[in-house]
Amino acid sequence: MRLVDLEEKMKEKGLRNIDIAREHSVSEKAVSEWKRGKKYPRDEALSYLLGKFDVLKAETDDGDVVV
């Protein structure tokens, strides 16, 4: 799975990788990997992101997009 619209949501709120990294105590690299679809956030990080952005789109390995 990968987050489809994380970068867009961050831009809407004027947030940078460092902002998310500091607020959730993860590395900037982790946030970058989430945005590029290289890695998927763990449950705790995903809960944090959903709390921050309300809704995120994720693409499954089959190519389906879920909200």
Contacts in CASP RR format, 6 or more apart in sequence:
PFRMAT RR
TARGET T0000
AUTHOR 0000-0000-0000
METHOD contacts of the structure
MODEL  1
MRLVDLEEKMKEKGLRNIDIAREHSVSEKAVSEWKRGKKYPRDEALSYLL
GKFDVLKAETDDGDVVV
1 40 0 8 1.000
1 58 0 8 1.000
1 59 0 8 1.000
1 60 0 8 1.000
1 61 0 8 1.000
2 37 0 8 1.000
2 40 0 8 1.000
2 58 0 8 1.000
2 59 0 8 1.000
3 34 0 8 1.000
3 35 0 8 1.000
3 37 0 8 1.000
3 40 0 8 1.000
3 41 0 8 1.000
3 49 0 8 1.000
3 56 0 8 1.000
3 57 0 8 1.000
3 58 0 8 1.000
4 56 0 8 1.000
4 57 0 8 1.000
4 58 0 8 1.000
4 59 0 8 1.000
4 65 0 8 1.000
5 56 0 8 1.000
5 57 0 8 1.000
6 34 0 8 1.000
6 35 0 8 1.000
6 49 0 8 1.000
6 53 0 8 1.000
6 56 0 8 1.000
7 35 0 8 1.000
9 53 0 8 1.000
9 56 0 8 1.000
10 16 0 8 1.000
10 17 0 8 1.000
10 20 0 8 1.000
10 35 0 8 1.000
13 52 0 8 1.000
13 53 0 8 1.000
17 28 0 8 1.000
17 31 0 8 1.000
17 32 0 8 1.000
17 35 0 8 1.000
18 28 0 8 1.000
20 26 0 8 1.000
20 31 0 8 1.000
20 49 0 8 1.000
20 52 0 8 1.000
21 27 0 8 1.000
21 28 0 8 1.000
21 30 0 8 1.000
21 31 0 8 1.000
23 48 0 8 1.000
23 52 0 8 1.000
24 45 0 8 1.000
24 48 0 8 1.000
26 45 0 8 1.000
30 39 0 8 1.000
30 41 0 8 1.000
30 45 0 8 1.000
33 39 0 8 1.000
34 40 0 8 1.000
34 41 0 8 1.000
34 45 0 8 1.000
34 49 0 8 1.000
40 46 0 8 1.000
40 58 0 8 1.000
41 49 0 8 1.000
49 56 0 8 1.000
50 56 0 8 1.000
55 67 0 8 1.000
56 67 0 8 1.000
57 65 0 8 1.000
57 66 0 8 1.000
57 67 0 8 1.000
58 65 0 8 1.000
58 66 0 8 1.000
58 67 0 8 1.000
59 65 0 8 1.000
59 66 0 8 1.000
60 66 0 8 1.000
END
